[in-house]
Amino acid sequence: MAEGECPLVDEPVSIRALKRFVADYAKKNNYKEKLSAAPAKGKKIAIIGAGPAGLSAADHLVRKGYDVTVFESQKIAGGMMHLGIPEYRLPRDTIKAEIDMILSMGVKLKCNMAAGRDFTISDLKKEYDAIFIAIGAHKSRDLRIEGVELDGVLRGVDFLLNANLGYKVEMGKKVLVIGGGNVAIDVARVAVRRKKEKLGMAEDLTTAIDVARAAVRMGEVEEVHMVCLESLEEMPAHEEEVGEALNEGIIIHNSLGPKRIIGEKGAAAGLEVIKVKSVFDDKGRFNPTFIEGAESVIEADTIIMAIGQASDLSWIKPKDGIEFTQRNTIVVDQETLATTAEGIFAGGDVAFGPRLLINAIADGKRAAESIDKYLSGEKISHKKPAKKEMVVTYVTAYDVEKTIEKKESLHPPTLATKRRIGFKEVELAYTDEAAVEEAKRCLRCNHRITAGGDYCFLCGICKDICPQECIDMKKVDRISIEGNLEKLIGPAIMRLFRWPLPKEGGSKTWMEGTAFVKDSEKCIRCFMCQRECPLSVVTIERITPIY
């Protein structure tokens, strides 16, 4: 997420890869986090689902002193981290280490305990003071076309779950994956790996790319194809995932829509597709249209549908008081994650639909904070929380390079395509040197340039030296600001502008003067303006949020 917001000048800093480097570095150097739970509060909490949201909530709640029990329907904890995301993307030892750390603080884990089969909401309410529902979205969505019940037609999430649990999945020689998202890519990539090695363990999910990349790893498979509505540029899967899929030999058919699955003797034999005219309407809404008469057939003996996931909420009964949305997710307060039932909270995919792992982890933390307030007798506010408090630190003599040059991103190394046998990890870690060089590309966007005007004599050096041309000097009479002047730009900036504040209720005529104007969107934080200012009027502030 942060990486997507990063590109200011060129490619973003590889934040994800740098975080992985730090985690690996800590592991290699035997760094152990000192974990301790707060004194016991005597309150019990039940968490349904041992996925990223549930485990995150358990982690934060046990640290606060609560007695936490996590119920998991599968034989192993981790949710889609372990059952959906293939091992070539997320190594299992990493997941196990994180889960073991949480359990070491006293969290109780009960696997093979399915909601609705082994317990109900009513059962939990008798024993626990609060409940957090975090069951994820493990149910594959079906296409409403002819032939979906034929032999050889599989659901994407079901395929990944079975592959990642090590079960044998019968596959034909020619696999076709329907979908254009990351899960579909992963399925295809797992299937491709069956060309080289019998099925082992896997894990990591996102939508269609996942399915394709999973399928490509299956031993008896000779070809893996993908069919998706979107053009190559419109595909919802991450660009790098699409590139890796193509490198692994997956054939992607863009701008085609599935019309019907063709069967022979009760088994899938191919997919009839139709050419897509457009995927979105003129208002940008998903509304595909097709070119009549532009049908064709792609032969396949295994067809995997990877068009999205949903949550199974059939075990929640009306008497539980939990309401659902039209999208079949649980209704929650957007900030507190409280459901419509007293003492019950929900988060992750079951509340918001399929998203990134980091979203689910954040939901777990938010839920823990809300549950703590609820059990402490504090009223849970349903209003938006106040913005995080910010600490401003003035930075002097900042150590920056004398020149700022555009540097290409050092992408993390990947395993050679020919060596991608079974479920070997594809994306490798940075070397120490490469990590340092990539980190140096950061433009320090949490720093801002300010100026105090008591001594500024408007020499204009800062304007002239700025490589981005984002600083300017403007005559005050050329600036128009509606509303309260002091609230808009603040008294600290007023001193720089050298005009008196308009008196309350008085004239709004501006005094003659010159204003220092900076476009923060264009600023690359080279700090040349601060370094060259003859009177050190220009200063640097580092903004740090308090969590």
CORVENZI-V37977 format. One record per residue. N is the residue number from 1. RES is the residue in one letter. SS is DSSP state (hx for helix, st for strand, lp for the rest). PSI is psi in degrees with one decimal (999 if undefined). OMEGA is omega in whole degrees, -180 to 180 (NA if undefined). Layout:
BEGIN
n=[N,N]
res=[RES,RES]
ss=[SS,SS]
psi=[PSI,PSI]
omega=[OMEGA,OMEGA]
END
This chain:
BEGIN
n=[1,2,3,4,5,6,7,8,9,10,11,12,13,14,15,16,17,18,19,20,21,22,23,24,25,26,27,28,29,30,31,32,33,34,35,36,37,38,39,40,41,42,43,44,45,46,47,48,49,50,51,52,53,54,55,56,57,58,59,60,61,62,63,64,65,66,67,68,69,70,71,72,73,74,75,76,77,78,79,80,81,82,83,84,85,86,87,88,89,90,91,92,93,94,95,96,97,98,99,100,101,102,103,104,105,106,107,108,109,110,111,112,113,114,115,116,117,118,119,120,121,122,123,124,125,126,127,128,129,130,131,132,133,134,135,136,137,138,139,140,141,142,143,144,145,146,147,148,149,150,151,152,153,154,155,156,157,158,159,160,161,162,163,164,165,166,167,168,169,170,171,172,173,174,175,176,177,178,179,180,181,182,183,184,185,186,187,188,189,190,191,192,193,194,195,196,197,198,199,200,201,202,203,204,205,206,207,208,209,210,211,212,213,214,215,216,217,218,219,220,221,222,223,224,225,226,227,228,229,230,231,232,233,234,235,236,237,238,239,240,241,242,243,244,245,246,247,248,249,250,251,252,253,254,255,256,257,258,259,260,261,262,263,264,265,266,267,268,269,270,271,272,273,274,275,276,277,278,279,280,281,282,283,284,285,286,287,288,289,290,291,292,293,294,295,296,297,298,299,300,301,302,303,304,305,306,307,308,309,310,311,312,313,314,315,316,317,318,319,320,321,322,323,324,325,326,327,328,329,330,331,332,333,334,335,336,337,338,339,340,341,342,343,344,345,346,347,348,349,350,351,352,353,354,355,356,357,358,359,360,361,362,363,364,365,366,367,368,369,370,371,372,373,374,375,376,377,378,379,380,381,382,383,384,385,386,387,388,389,390,391,392,393,394,395,396,397,398,399,400,401,402,403,404,405,406,407,408,409,410,411,412,413,414,415,416,417,418,419,420,421,422,423,424,425,426,427,428,429,430,431,432,433,434,435,436,437,438,439,440,441,442,443,444,445,446,447,448,449,450,451,452,453,454,455,456,457,458,459,460,461,462,463,464,465,466,467,468,469,470,471,472,473,474,475,476,477,478,479,480,481,482,483,484,485,486,487,488,489,490,491,492,493,494,495,496,497,498,499,500,501,502,503,504,505,506,507,508,509,510,511,512,513,514,515,516,517,518,519,520,521,522,523,524,525,526,527,528,529,530,531,532,533,534,535,536,537,538,539,540,541,542,543,544,545,546,547]
res=[M,A,E,G,E,C,P,L,V,D,E,P,V,S,I,R,A,L,K,R,F,V,A,D,Y,A,K,K,N,N,Y,K,E,K,L,S,A,A,P,A,K,G,K,K,I,A,I,I,G,A,G,P,A,G,L,S,A,A,D,H,L,V,R,K,G,Y,D,V,T,V,F,E,S,Q,K,I,A,G,G,M,M,H,L,G,I,P,E,Y,R,L,P,R,D,T,I,K,A,E,I,D,M,I,L,S,M,G,V,K,L,K,C,N,M,A,A,G,R,D,F,T,I,S,D,L,K,K,E,Y,D,A,I,F,I,A,I,G,A,H,K,S,R,D,L,R,I,E,G,V,E,L,D,G,V,L,R,G,V,D,F,L,L,N,A,N,L,G,Y,K,V,E,M,G,K,K,V,L,V,I,G,G,G,N,V,A,I,D,V,A,R,V,A,V,R,R,K,K,E,K,L,G,M,A,E,D,L,T,T,A,I,D,V,A,R,A,A,V,R,M,G,E,V,E,E,V,H,M,V,C,L,E,S,L,E,E,M,P,A,H,E,E,E,V,G,E,A,L,N,E,G,I,I,I,H,N,S,L,G,P,K,R,I,I,G,E,K,G,A,A,A,G,L,E,V,I,K,V,K,S,V,F,D,D,K,G,R,F,N,P,T,F,I,E,G,A,E,S,V,I,E,A,D,T,I,I,M,A,I,G,Q,A,S,D,L,S,W,I,K,P,K,D,G,I,E,F,T,Q,R,N,T,I,V,V,D,Q,E,T,L,A,T,T,A,E,G,I,F,A,G,G,D,V,A,F,G,P,R,L,L,I,N,A,I,A,D,G,K,R,A,A,E,S,I,D,K,Y,L,S,G,E,K,I,S,H,K,K,P,A,K,K,E,M,V,V,T,Y,V,T,A,Y,D,V,E,K,T,I,E,K,K,E,S,L,H,P,P,T,L,A,T,K,R,R,I,G,F,K,E,V,E,L,A,Y,T,D,E,A,A,V,E,E,A,K,R,C,L,R,C,N,H,R,I,T,A,G,G,D,Y,C,F,L,C,G,I,C,K,D,I,C,P,Q,E,C,I,D,M,K,K,V,D,R,I,S,I,E,G,N,L,E,K,L,I,G,P,A,I,M,R,L,F,R,W,P,L,P,K,E,G,G,S,K,T,W,M,E,G,T,A,F,V,K,D,S,E,K,C,I,R,C,F,M,C,Q,R,E,C,P,L,S,V,V,T,I,E,R,I,T,P,I,Y]
ss=[lp,hx,hx,hx,hx,hx,lp,lp,lp,lp,lp,lp,lp,lp,hx,hx,hx,hx,hx,hx,hx,hx,hx,hx,hx,hx,hx,hx,lp,lp,lp,lp,lp,lp,lp,lp,lp,lp,lp,lp,lp,lp,lp,st,st,st,st,st,lp,lp,lp,hx,hx,hx,hx,hx,hx,hx,hx,hx,hx,hx,hx,lp,lp,lp,st,st,st,st,st,lp,lp,lp,lp,lp,lp,lp,lp,hx,hx,hx,hx,lp,st,lp,lp,lp,lp,lp,lp,hx,hx,hx,hx,hx,hx,hx,hx,hx,hx,hx,hx,lp,lp,lp,lp,st,st,st,lp,lp,lp,lp,st,lp,lp,lp,st,lp,hx,hx,hx,hx,hx,hx,hx,lp,lp,st,st,st,st,lp,lp,lp,lp,lp,st,st,lp,lp,lp,lp,lp,st,lp,lp,lp,lp,st,lp,st,st,st,hx,hx,hx,hx,hx,hx,hx,hx,hx,lp,lp,lp,lp,lp,lp,lp,lp,lp,st,st,st,st,st,lp,lp,lp,hx,hx,hx,hx,hx,hx,hx,hx,hx,hx,hx,hx,hx,hx,lp,lp,lp,lp,lp,lp,lp,lp,st,lp,lp,lp,lp,hx,hx,hx,hx,hx,hx,hx,hx,hx,lp,lp,lp,lp,lp,st,st,st,st,st,lp,lp,lp,lp,lp,lp,lp,lp,lp,lp,lp,hx,hx,hx,hx,hx,hx,hx,hx,hx,lp,lp,lp,st,st,st,lp,lp,st,st,st,st,st,st,st,st,st,lp,lp,st,st,st,st,st,st,st,st,st,st,st,st,st,st,lp,lp,lp,lp,lp,st,st,st,st,st,st,st,st,st,st,st,st,st,st,lp,lp,st,st,st,st,lp,lp,lp,st,st,lp,lp,lp,lp,lp,lp,lp,hx,hx,hx,lp,lp,lp,st,lp,lp,lp,lp,lp,st,lp,lp,lp,lp,lp,lp,lp,st,lp,lp,lp,lp,lp,st,st,st,lp,lp,hx,hx,hx,hx,lp,lp,lp,lp,hx,hx,hx,hx,hx,hx,hx,hx,hx,hx,hx,hx,hx,hx,hx,hx,hx,hx,hx,lp,lp,lp,lp,lp,lp,lp,lp,lp,lp,lp,lp,lp,lp,st,st,st,st,st,st,lp,lp,lp,lp,lp,lp,lp,lp,lp,lp,lp,lp,lp,lp,lp,lp,lp,lp,st,lp,lp,hx,hx,hx,lp,lp,lp,lp,lp,lp,lp,st,lp,lp,lp,lp,hx,hx,hx,hx,hx,hx,hx,hx,lp,lp,lp,lp,lp,lp,lp,st,st,st,st,st,lp,lp,lp,lp,lp,lp,lp,lp,lp,hx,hx,hx,hx,hx,lp,lp,lp,lp,lp,st,st,st,st,st,hx,hx,hx,lp,lp,lp,lp,lp,lp,hx,hx,hx,hx,hx,hx,hx,hx,hx,hx,hx,hx,hx,lp,lp,lp,lp,lp,lp,lp,lp,lp,lp,lp,lp,lp,lp,lp,lp,st,st,st,st,st,lp,lp,lp,lp,lp,lp,lp,lp,lp,hx,hx,hx,hx,hx,lp,lp,lp,lp,lp,st,st,st,st,st,st,st,st,lp,lp]
psi=[-50.6,-37.0,-34.7,-25.9,-4.7,-37.7,111.0,-44.0,-51.3,-134.5,148.3,158.2,139.8,72.8,-44.6,-46.3,-34.5,-37.4,-39.5,-40.1,-44.7,-42.9,-43.9,-37.8,-42.9,-41.1,-43.7,-32.7,17.6,38.2,130.0,122.9,133.3,107.1,139.6,141.4,151.4,165.5,143.2,135.5,-7.1,17.0,141.1,138.6,134.5,131.8,125.2,106.6,120.6,43.3,-166.1,-40.1,-46.6,-44.2,-37.5,-44.7,-43.0,-42.3,-50.1,-33.0,-40.1,-31.4,-24.0,-1.5,14.0,152.3,108.4,130.7,129.3,127.1,128.2,130.2,-27.3,173.5,-4.3,146.1,162.2,-19.9,-139.4,-16.0,-35.5,-27.4,-13.9,-38.5,119.8,152.3,-26.9,-16.7,-38.8,100.9,141.5,-31.0,-29.2,-45.5,-45.8,-41.3,-41.2,-43.6,-42.9,-36.7,-41.2,-43.7,-29.1,-18.7,0.1,2.4,132.5,132.9,126.1,102.8,168.5,33.8,101.4,133.6,135.0,-31.8,-47.7,-17.2,163.5,171.5,-41.3,-39.9,-44.9,-37.6,-25.8,-27.3,-24.4,151.5,-20.7,155.8,136.8,120.0,119.9,57.9,-5.6,-163.2,87.7,6.7,122.7,142.7,143.0,150.0,141.9,67.4,164.2,136.8,3.1,-17.6,5.9,153.5,142.3,-1.9,119.3,160.3,138.0,-49.8,-40.1,-41.3,-46.9,-40.4,-46.6,-41.8,-42.4,-20.1,-1.7,11.2,152.1,127.6,115.9,125.6,148.5,-171.8,-27.3,111.3,137.5,124.7,128.8,120.3,157.5,12.5,-174.5,-33.3,-42.3,-41.6,-44.1,-40.0,-46.2,-40.2,-32.5,-40.5,-40.3,-36.5,-12.4,-11.2,-22.2,-24.9,146.9,158.0,130.8,-141.5,151.9,-177.0,130.9,129.6,149.5,-38.3,-70.7,-38.1,-40.9,-44.6,-45.9,-43.6,-24.2,-44.0,-34.5,-11.6,5.3,135.4,-42.5,-3.0,136.1,-34.7,143.6,125.6,153.8,141.2,127.0,152.9,-36.4,155.7,170.2,-38.6,-27.2,-9.7,132.8,-18.0,151.6,140.9,-41.8,-33.0,-40.2,-44.0,-43.4,-38.1,-43.8,-40.1,-31.6,4.0,7.9,132.8,119.1,124.7,104.5,160.8,40.0,137.9,139.7,130.9,-46.3,153.3,125.9,132.5,152.2,121.0,39.7,4.0,154.2,137.3,-12.6,174.6,123.9,126.8,161.4,141.5,135.3,131.8,-48.4,150.6,-35.8,149.8,-175.6,-9.7,9.2,9.8,148.3,111.8,72.3,140.9,153.3,161.6,106.9,138.7,-0.4,46.8,153.4,171.5,133.8,119.9,140.9,144.5,-5.9,125.2,125.5,122.4,119.8,64.0,11.2,170.1,162.5,167.0,146.6,106.5,14.3,-20.9,-12.4,124.6,156.4,-35.6,-17.0,-18.4,16.2,121.6,153.8,156.1,173.7,-21.5,7.3,41.9,164.7,134.5,122.8,155.9,131.4,-23.3,-44.9,-18.2,16.9,136.8,-173.8,-0.9,137.3,128.0,7.8,130.3,160.3,148.4,176.1,-155.8,-28.7,-20.6,-30.2,0.0,170.5,126.9,-165.8,157.9,-39.2,-31.2,-43.6,-40.8,-41.7,-39.2,-39.6,-41.0,-44.4,-42.4,-41.1,-41.8,-42.0,-40.9,-39.2,-44.2,-42.5,-46.3,-15.6,0.3,6.4,138.6,129.9,118.9,136.1,11.1,161.8,133.2,156.3,154.0,147.5,140.8,140.0,137.0,128.5,122.5,128.1,126.8,127.9,155.6,49.6,133.4,96.3,157.2,149.4,-29.7,145.4,116.1,147.9,126.5,130.7,143.4,136.0,91.7,143.3,146.8,153.6,155.4,136.8,139.4,-41.9,-19.0,2.4,67.1,137.4,-129.6,38.5,142.9,131.8,-50.2,121.8,176.2,156.4,153.2,166.2,-44.4,-43.2,-38.5,-42.8,-44.2,-41.3,-39.3,-30.3,-17.4,-11.7,132.2,9.9,59.5,-8.1,8.7,142.5,149.6,130.1,169.3,133.3,128.6,5.0,-33.0,-2.2,128.5,21.6,48.7,-25.3,6.9,-40.7,-39.8,-44.7,-32.2,-13.8,117.5,-21.5,-3.1,43.8,2.2,138.1,159.5,123.9,137.6,138.8,-36.5,-6.2,2.3,132.0,117.4,121.8,150.6,-162.2,114.4,-43.2,-39.6,-32.8,-43.0,-7.4,148.4,-29.7,-36.2,-26.7,-39.1,-34.8,-38.4,-20.8,41.3,150.3,148.6,141.5,137.7,147.3,126.5,-0.6,-161.3,146.4,12.6,132.6,142.1,155.6,139.4,-178.7,139.1,144.2,117.8,129.3,134.4,101.7,-22.0,-32.0,-18.9,131.1,12.2,42.1,-19.8,21.2,-33.2,-41.0,-39.7,-33.8,-8.6,120.5,-23.5,11.1,36.4,-37.3,129.0,167.9,132.8,135.2,123.7,122.4,120.8,147.4,123.0,999]
omega=[-180,-179,179,-180,-169,-168,178,-178,-180,-180,179,171,-179,-174,-178,-179,179,176,179,179,-179,180,179,-180,179,180,-179,-178,175,176,179,178,179,-176,176,178,177,177,-176,-180,178,179,-177,-178,176,176,-180,-180,-180,174,-177,180,-179,180,178,179,180,180,-177,-179,-180,177,179,176,-179,175,-171,174,180,178,-178,-177,-179,-178,-177,180,177,-180,-178,173,-177,-172,-178,-177,-177,-177,179,179,-177,-177,-176,-180,177,179,-178,-179,180,-179,179,180,179,-179,-178,180,176,176,179,-179,178,180,-177,177,-175,176,-179,178,-176,178,178,175,-180,178,-178,-178,180,-173,-173,-177,178,-178,174,180,-178,-173,178,-180,-174,-176,-180,174,180,170,178,179,179,172,-176,-179,178,173,-180,176,-176,174,-173,-178,178,179,-179,179,-180,179,-176,175,176,180,178,177,-179,-179,173,-180,-178,-176,177,-180,179,180,-178,-179,-176,179,179,178,-179,178,-180,-178,175,179,179,-178,174,176,-169,-173,177,-173,174,178,180,169,173,-169,171,162,-177,175,179,-179,-178,-178,175,-178,-176,-178,-177,-169,-174,-175,178,180,173,180,172,175,178,-179,-171,169,-179,-179,-176,-175,-179,178,179,-177,-178,178,178,179,179,179,179,179,-178,174,178,-179,-177,177,-178,174,175,178,178,-179,176,176,-177,-179,173,180,175,-179,180,179,-180,179,173,-178,179,-177,-180,176,177,180,-177,178,-175,177,177,-180,179,-177,-174,174,-172,179,-179,180,-178,180,174,-177,174,-178,177,177,170,-180,-178,179,-180,-175,178,-178,176,178,174,-178,-176,-178,178,-175,180,-178,180,177,-179,-178,180,174,177,179,-179,170,-179,177,178,169,-172,-178,-175,-177,175,176,178,178,-178,175,-180,-178,179,180,-177,-175,-178,179,-173,-175,-177,177,180,177,-176,176,180,179,178,177,179,178,179,-180,179,179,-179,179,178,178,-179,-178,177,179,180,180,180,180,176,177,178,180,178,179,180,177,-179,175,180,178,177,-176,179,179,-176,-177,178,178,-178,179,177,180,174,180,178,179,175,-179,180,-179,178,179,179,-175,-178,-178,-178,-179,-180,-174,175,-179,-176,-179,-177,-175,173,163,179,-177,-179,179,179,-180,180,180,180,-180,-180,-179,176,-177,175,175,178,179,174,180,175,-168,-176,-176,-179,177,172,179,177,-180,-179,179,-176,-173,-176,-178,-179,-178,-179,176,179,174,-176,173,-176,-177,177,-178,179,178,179,174,-176,-174,-176,180,-175,-175,170,-177,-179,179,-180,-177,178,-174,174,171,177,177,175,180,-178,-180,-178,-177,177,179,-177,177,179,179,-180,-178,173,-177,-179,177,-177,179,-177,-176,-180,176,175,177,176,180,-180,-177,-175,-179,-174,-178,-179,178,-179,-179,-179,175,174,-177,-179,178,175,-180,NA]
END
